[in-house]
Amino acid sequence: MKFIKDVHAHCDLFCGVYDPAQARIEAQAVYNTIHKYNESDDEVFKQRCVIIKEERAQLVKEHLWILWTDYFKDPHLKKYPETHDLFWRATKAAGEAKKSMNQEDAQKLIDLVDEVGRLFAKTKEGYNYDAVVQNLSA
């Protein structure tokens, strides 16, 4: 007698846990931290900015990796063949922002995370990534 029923899921976990907003929040933190670093003359504060920025950039990479490897599956990749390249470029941009104090590197990271967010929104009915961006811009 079988007591366990087979189930099939699209995601490794239930879909509600995946959200590019997490990566966007951290990317914005990278940008803001670099801005504060560039405005400061306090060397101790600047050292703290570097540490915080590197941690946030690493978190961007981790959030992107989870989306890339756990959420996006074969049906998505067939419909959106640019997925692998986009995630590769976004995680590379997070690495560049991690080792740089250049505001342009941080903006490039935000732009690529936004591309990921828009792609995610195409795959998830009812998800509004533009609302995420708007909330972070307020």
PADREN-752425 format. One record per residue (C-alpha): x, y, z; residue in one letter. Coordinates in Angstrom, 2 decimals. Example, Ala and Ser with C-alpha at 12.3 -4.5 7.8 and 13.67 -1.06 7.14 Angstrom:
x:12.30; y:-4.50; z:7.80; code:A
x:13.67; y:-1.06; z:7.14; code:S
***
This chain:
x:0.00; y:0.00; z:0.00; code:M
x:1.41; y:3.40; z:-1.04; code:K
x:0.89; y:6.31; z:1.37; code:F
x:2.99; y:8.88; z:-0.44; code:I
x:1.67; y:10.44; z:-3.58; code:K
x:4.06; y:11.49; z:-6.37; code:D
x:4.06; y:15.20; z:-7.04; code:V
x:5.73; y:17.30; z:-9.68; code:H
x:6.78; y:20.90; z:-9.38; code:A
x:8.22; y:23.44; z:-11.76; code:H
x:10.65; y:24.83; z:-9.17; code:C
x:12.99; y:23.16; z:-6.71; code:D
x:10.96; y:24.86; z:-3.98; code:L
x:7.49; y:26.30; z:-4.20; code:F
x:7.52; y:29.17; z:-6.67; code:C
x:6.60; y:31.88; z:-4.19; code:G
x:10.10; y:32.02; z:-2.70; code:V
x:11.82; y:33.17; z:-5.88; code:Y
x:11.98; y:36.91; z:-6.48; code:D
x:14.53; y:39.09; z:-8.29; code:P
x:13.64; y:41.93; z:-5.92; code:A
x:16.19; y:40.52; z:-3.48; code:Q
x:18.98; y:40.92; z:-6.04; code:A
x:17.73; y:44.41; z:-6.95; code:R
x:17.72; y:45.57; z:-3.33; code:I
x:21.30; y:44.40; z:-2.89; code:E
x:22.40; y:45.94; z:-6.22; code:A
x:20.90; y:49.25; z:-5.13; code:Q
x:22.80; y:48.93; z:-1.84; code:A
x:26.03; y:48.47; z:-3.82; code:V
x:25.29; y:51.63; z:-5.80; code:Y
x:24.34; y:53.66; z:-2.72; code:N
x:27.38; y:52.49; z:-0.76; code:T
x:29.75; y:53.49; z:-3.56; code:I
x:28.06; y:56.88; z:-3.68; code:H
x:28.54; y:57.38; z:0.07; code:K
x:32.16; y:56.20; z:-0.22; code:Y
x:32.88; y:58.75; z:-2.94; code:N
x:31.34; y:61.58; z:-0.91; code:E
x:33.29; y:60.87; z:2.28; code:S
x:36.71; y:61.98; z:3.47; code:D
x:36.60; y:59.72; z:6.54; code:D
x:39.00; y:56.81; z:5.92; code:E
x:37.42; y:54.54; z:8.52; code:V
x:33.97; y:55.15; z:7.03; code:F
x:35.35; y:54.45; z:3.55; code:K
x:36.83; y:51.14; z:4.75; code:Q
x:33.44; y:50.17; z:6.14; code:R
x:31.83; y:51.11; z:2.82; code:C
x:34.17; y:48.76; z:0.96; code:V
x:33.33; y:45.89; z:3.30; code:I
x:29.58; y:46.48; z:3.09; code:I
x:29.67; y:46.94; z:-0.70; code:K
x:31.56; y:43.67; z:-1.18; code:E
x:29.07; y:41.79; z:1.02; code:E
x:26.11; y:43.25; z:-0.87; code:R
x:27.67; y:42.45; z:-4.27; code:A
x:28.21; y:38.86; z:-3.15; code:Q
x:24.56; y:38.66; z:-2.12; code:L
x:23.53; y:39.88; z:-5.58; code:V
x:25.49; y:36.99; z:-7.08; code:K
x:23.89; y:34.49; z:-4.72; code:E
x:20.35; y:35.72; z:-5.39; code:H
x:20.97; y:35.60; z:-9.14; code:L
x:22.47; y:32.10; z:-8.95; code:W
x:19.41; y:30.83; z:-7.09; code:I
x:17.05; y:32.29; z:-9.69; code:L
x:19.22; y:31.01; z:-12.54; code:W
x:19.68; y:27.47; z:-11.27; code:T
x:16.52; y:26.82; z:-9.24; code:D
x:13.74; y:28.86; z:-10.82; code:Y
x:14.53; y:28.97; z:-14.53; code:F
x:13.89; y:25.56; z:-16.11; code:K
x:13.99; y:24.10; z:-19.63; code:D
x:10.64; y:25.57; z:-20.75; code:P
x:11.89; y:29.06; z:-19.84; code:H
x:15.19; y:28.49; z:-21.62; code:L
x:13.45; y:27.37; z:-24.78; code:K
x:11.14; y:30.39; z:-24.76; code:K
x:13.85; y:32.85; z:-23.69; code:Y
x:17.16; y:31.63; z:-25.14; code:P
x:18.99; y:34.73; z:-23.87; code:E
x:18.55; y:33.57; z:-20.26; code:T
x:21.97; y:31.98; z:-19.73; code:H
x:23.85; y:34.88; z:-21.31; code:D
x:21.88; y:37.44; z:-19.29; code:L
x:22.53; y:35.70; z:-15.98; code:F
x:26.19; y:35.19; z:-16.85; code:W
x:26.60; y:38.90; z:-17.63; code:R
x:24.69; y:39.94; z:-14.49; code:A
x:26.76; y:37.75; z:-12.17; code:T
x:29.96; y:38.95; z:-13.85; code:K
x:28.78; y:42.55; z:-13.32; code:A
x:28.26; y:41.75; z:-9.63; code:A
x:31.85; y:40.53; z:-9.51; code:G
x:33.07; y:43.73; z:-11.17; code:E
x:31.08; y:45.86; z:-8.74; code:A
x:32.48; y:43.81; z:-5.87; code:K
x:36.07; y:44.70; z:-6.74; code:K
x:35.45; y:48.29; z:-7.86; code:S
x:34.43; y:51.58; z:-6.29; code:M
x:33.24; y:52.85; z:-9.67; code:N
x:29.67; y:54.16; z:-9.75; code:Q
x:29.32; y:53.13; z:-13.40; code:E
x:30.04; y:49.49; z:-12.51; code:D
x:27.29; y:49.63; z:-9.90; code:A
x:24.85; y:51.18; z:-12.39; code:Q
x:25.65; y:48.46; z:-14.94; code:K
x:24.88; y:45.89; z:-12.25; code:L
x:21.52; y:47.52; z:-11.52; code:I
x:20.70; y:47.63; z:-15.23; code:D
x:21.45; y:43.92; z:-15.68; code:L
x:19.54; y:42.93; z:-12.55; code:V
x:16.61; y:44.93; z:-13.95; code:D
x:16.86; y:42.92; z:-17.19; code:E
x:16.72; y:39.73; z:-15.12; code:V
x:13.72; y:41.10; z:-13.24; code:G
x:11.88; y:41.91; z:-16.45; code:R
x:12.64; y:38.44; z:-17.81; code:L
x:11.38; y:36.88; z:-14.57; code:F
x:8.17; y:38.93; z:-14.85; code:A
x:7.55; y:37.44; z:-18.31; code:K
x:7.64; y:33.96; z:-16.78; code:T
x:5.50; y:34.61; z:-13.69; code:K
x:1.92; y:35.65; z:-14.21; code:E
x:0.89; y:38.64; z:-12.12; code:G
x:4.42; y:39.59; z:-11.12; code:Y
x:5.17; y:43.31; z:-11.51; code:N
x:8.91; y:43.97; z:-11.51; code:Y
x:8.35; y:47.62; z:-12.40; code:D
x:6.75; y:48.04; z:-8.97; code:A
x:9.98; y:46.76; z:-7.39; code:V
x:12.03; y:49.35; z:-9.27; code:V
x:9.54; y:52.09; z:-8.46; code:Q
x:9.59; y:51.26; z:-4.74; code:N
x:13.39; y:51.40; z:-4.68; code:L
x:13.39; y:54.73; z:-6.49; code:S
x:11.01; y:56.38; z:-4.04; code:A
***
